[in-house]
């Protein structure tokens, strides 16, 4: 084979490879265009990856971002205002006017408008954010929040954000200033608005109902807004520092509070901010028993609910589950191997809270961690056996044979 023939063959192979590559790229481009035509909605990858601290001034369509979606819990979806398709939400993504957020069972998300102005969306809820003065560049930003489900709001005293809530056919305006409020569903086409700080004013059928702090009002579609009623007081927890020790299987933990029978909202979390509760439940008695909790420190609180109006939470209590696998240390002051028969004061020490038994008889602690017991030594052989059992069930043993003279 001559050099010219080899060159022609290599040239033909190169042309064939280039043509195949161009064909693959063309097919891939056509496939992407097909997907874009089939699913017109979407969030640019650049937008999904940007953090809230680096918000762009406007997007490609000239819209200004209004908030960021943070602290996502489990299944959270979003929908752009110019689309009908829902997509999976991402931490730090931007929200624009008329965007919607939806949560499902045991899910939640935080919509942050500013460092101190945010909304916490509860589970099985739908929230849509609309900018009312979108064309106004200066002054405070005004928003209408349409709520179908559970929503908690915290607004600072700054003049940057104004907010009104649309729920169950009614409109509630939050008075400018620091405010904390909550919207909860209450049956079909009905919701409750509770104000914990600040003030809200609900409009309906030619009148305005004022809802001050620690008051609530019921919102029902097609029904005039009734007067604001006081929120139930916060329960008092009976033991703010619970401590459970166990050896192998975690114990059942009992949380109790005052208030008698009624409806209560209980929360248990591994962090004091309760952003991601490990247990959240409504109960009808002033106690809750939880099992199968892992070792560690937990925080808990509870609120009271009356006719859908939820009062403020109680003080935060703590609960520590401590797994102990090491037997307690045990020190005993035994008599010498040969001693005169009669009484002998046996003393010793162990871990505070442990139960001590001397020859099967339980000995009281005095002071904690120390014990003493009067022994009766008979002539001849005396077996002294001491056992210490800590609160987790771990046990330590020691014994000695003493000859009484």
Secondary structure, 3 states (H helix, E strand, C coil): CCHHHHHHHHHHHHHHHHHHHHHHHHHHHHHHHHHHHHCCCCCCHHHHHCCHHHCCCCCCCCCCCCEEEEEEECCEEEECCCCCCCEECCCCCEECCCEEEEECCCCEEEEEEECCEEEEECCCCEEEEEECCCCCCCCCEEEEEEEECCEEEEECCCCCEEEEEEECCEEEEECCCCEEEEEEECCCCEEEEEEEECCEEEEECCEEEEECCCEEEEEECCCCCCCCEECCCCCCECCCEEEEEECCCCCCEEEEECCCCCEEEEEEECCCCCCCCCEEEEECCCEEEECCCCCEEEEEEEEEEECCEECCCCCCEEEEEEECCCCCCEEEECCCCEECCEEEEEEEEECCCCEEEECCEEECECCCCEEEEEEEECCEEEEEEEEEECCCCCEEEEEEEEEEC
